[in-house]
Amino acid sequence: LQAAERIAREDAAAAVILATPDYFHGRQKNLVRVLDQLSARRLGAVLVTCTDEDRALAEQMCAADGMLAVTLRCGAEELAGRLMGLAAIRPVIEGLHRENALLRRADTGLHSRISEIDEEMRLAARLQKDFLPRDIPSVNGVHFDVFFRPAAYVSGDIYDISRLDEHHIGFFVADAVGHGMPAALLTIFLKTSLITKEIPAAGQEDAGGAPGYRLVPPNEALTRLNQELYEQQLSLCQFVTMIYGILDTRTLTLQWSRAGHPSPMHLRPDGQAADLELEGALLGIFPEEPFALETTQLHPGEALLLYTDGFESAFSDTAAPNNLINECYRTEFTRLACPGPRAAFAQMVQTLDAQAGSLHQRDDLTALLLSIE
C-alpha cells in the first residue's frame, strides 16, 4: 500500500520493486495494485523476485504492461542498465499515449460525422421515395408492376404512374446521368417539372362541352421539360433520359415519346418480344429540341416493359463472368413475353435477388411493366 501511494505521489522515471514470495502466495492483490498504479502512471518497472518460480509468475503479470522481471541473482550493472532503458523509453511512451489520445478524439469525431452523414442519406432516400407514387392505378384490366432499387441510398432513376382522367393513365421512367445525391436531386426536379395536364384559366373554358383540361401529348411534355432543364444550365448531372407515355384504357392506344432512353420492349403472349424504336435526343443538351410522337396499339394479353440502362450489368453472364455489360437482361426480359407477364416479372425479380452480387449492384435499377388482361 505504501508503494502504491509513493508511486502516485512522486514523479519517477522508472521503479524497482522487490517482491518477496508472500506477494505471490497470499498477497497478490497488493502486488497487482502496485503494478496497476505503475501502468496508470505509464512508468517502467523492474520486478525483482527471490526465486525462478516467482519470476515466471511475475513475467506473466508484467507482460501486458511492458514491465520486466528478474531474480535477485541479477547483477547491479544489469539492473542499472534495465532501469536506464526503461527511463529512456518513457518519453517515447508518453508521446505515443498523447498521439493515441488525439487519434481517439479524432476517431470519435469522425464516427459522429459518419453517423450524421448516414442519417442524412437515409432521410434523403426516404424523401425521394415520397416522390414515388404511393398508389399504382389499375383501370379496365390495365395493371402496372414496378421494380425500383437504388444502387446506394438514393437513386438517379425515377418513375411515375398517375391517372390523368377517367380513361387516361400517364407514366414515365427517367434516368439522370450519374449517381448519388446530385442525380437524386435532379430526379425530384424531373418529377415536379414534367407537365402532363393543362387546366385553362377562368373564362377560357371550351363552350362546346369539352372537358375543362387538356392532356399534354408526350412529345410536347418532353419538349417543355427539355427546355426547362436546358435553361437551368446545371454543372453536374445535366443530362437525362426518359420515356413518357399516355395510355387510353378504353381503346388501349398508347401515345409515347422517347428522349435517349433504352427502347421499350413490346411483349406478346405468344413469346414474341420486340423493341419499339423511336428517335429522341437526351434531355438537357439542345435548346428547343423537338421530340417525335409515336402511337402504338396494344391488345389484351400484351405487355410493355420500360427499364433503365442499369439492367445491362444487372444479370451475371456465366459465359463471360468478367464482362460487366452483357445481353443477359434481354434473355430475362424475353421470358416476360408469356400469358402471365406479371408472374414472370415477379420471378425475374427473384432471379435477380438470388444471384451473386445482388446486394452490391453496380447501377440503379428500375423496371416498369404495363400489362393488359
Secondary structure, DSSP 8 states (H G I E B T S, - for coil): -HHHHHHHHS--SEEEEEE-GGGTTT-HHHHHHHHHHHHHTT-EEEEEESSHHHHHHHHHHHGGGT-EEEETTS-HHHHHHHHHHHHHHHHHHHHHHHHHHHHHHHHHHHHHHHHHHHHHHHHHHHHHHHTS-SS---BTTEEEEEEEE-SSSS-SEEEEEEE-SSSEEEEEEEEESS-HHHHHHHHHHHHHH---EE---TT---TTS--S-EE--HHHHHHHHHHHHHHH--SSS--EEEEEEEEETTTTEEEEEEEB----EEE-TTS-EEE-------BTSSTT-----EEEE--TT-EEEEE-GGGGGTS--SSSTT-SS-SHHHHHHHTT-SS-HHHHHHHHHHHHHHSTTGGG-SS-EEEEEEEE-
